[in-house]
Amino acid sequence: MKNNLIKIVGFGHYVPEKVMTNDDFAKFLETSDEWIYTRTGIKKRHISGEESTIDLAYQAAINTIKNSNYDVNKIDLIIVATITSKLRTPSVANLVQARLGINEKHVMTFDINAACSGFVYALEVASSLLLSGNYKSALVIGSEQMSSIVDWNDRSTCILFGDGAGAVILEKSNDETDKVYFYNGSKGDDKGILWIDPKVKMDGKEVYKFAVDIMPKAIQKVLEMSPYKLEDIDLIVPHQANIRIIQSVAKDMNLSMDKFLVNIDEYGNTSSASIPILLSEYKSKHKDKKRALFIGFGGGFTWGAAIMNI
Ligand code: COA
C-alpha cells in the first residue's frame, strides 16, 4: 500500500447486559466451570437474547461516535464484519446507516464474511478505500450474535462463544508515523473443520493446531512488510478464542503475556467483535498513542494481521 497513512479516530463497543457463567452451562450440559476455565480461560460471556447482530452493531457505532464526539454526517463508508446476520440482505452495514440517520448522504455500505478474521479484513478494505481518495471517513464494525448460531447441545463448542460488537472510525492521516501494514490471507476449508451449517460445527483440535501455527507466521509476515521489529510493537491485540492459544503464541515468540491484550475471561470468543472490543476497552483507559499489532484467525480458514497505531 503506497502512502499508507491511516489513523483511528474513534473506538467503542457494546455488549448485551445478560451474562452467562460457566456454572450456568453446567445446569443443562455435562460440563463444569473447572473444565471450561482450564481449557479455554473463559469464565463468562454476554448473551444477547432479543438483541440481534444489527442492534449490537448499531449500539457499538453509537458508542464509538459518542466516545470520539464525531460528526456522524462525515461518515461515507460503513463496513461490518459479521457471520451472524439473520438477513441475507440488506447488509448489517446498510441497516446501521439507516439507524444512524444518514440515508440521505452518499455512503457505501457492505458486510464482510471472514469469520473471526473479519474485522482485520475490514480494516484493510476500509484503509484501501480511504487511500483511493473516494472516501473520507470509514466506520468499521465487528458484530456477532454467536448465541444464535451455536448448537446449545454441543458442549465442545457452545461454551466457547459470546455476543458483542466493537467499532472504530478510520480516516486518512498526515502523520508519517501512522503507516499501516496488513497481511490477510486464507486457506480454503473444504473439509468442514470449522463450518456454520446452519450451526457451528468444529473439529476443535484441528482449529487449535491451525491457530498456533498461523498466528506466529502471520505476525512475522506483517512485521517483514513493515520497517518494524517485534520489539518496536507496544501491544499485540489477538483474537480471543482460547487463552491457551495466546499463551502458546507468546511462548513461541519468546514474548511476555504482558504484551498481549486479553479479555477472554469476560467475553468468550465474540468472533469478529473480539479485537475491536479489546481496543475499545484499552482506549477507554489509555489515551497515549501505541503501535499495535492485531492478529486474528478463524473459520474459512482465514487469518488477519495488521500493524496500526491506536
Ligand atoms: N465440558 C466437559 N468435557 C468436555 C467439554 C466440556 N465443555 N467439551 C468437550 N469435552 C470432553 C470431550 O468430549 C473429550 O472427552 P473424551 O476424551 O471422553 O472424548 C474431552 O473433553 C477432551 O476433549 P478435547 O476436544 O480433546 O479437548 P481439547 O483439550 O482439545 O479442548 C477445545 C477443546 C475446543 C477447548 C480446544 O480444542 C480449542 O479451543 N480449540 C480451538 C477452538 C477455537 O478456537 N475455535 C474458534 C476459532 S475462531
Residues whose N, C-alpha, C, O or C-beta is under 5 A from the ligand:
A	BS01	COA	E30 T31 S32 W35 R39 C116 R155 S156 I159 G204 K205 V207 Y208 A241 N242 F297 G298 G299
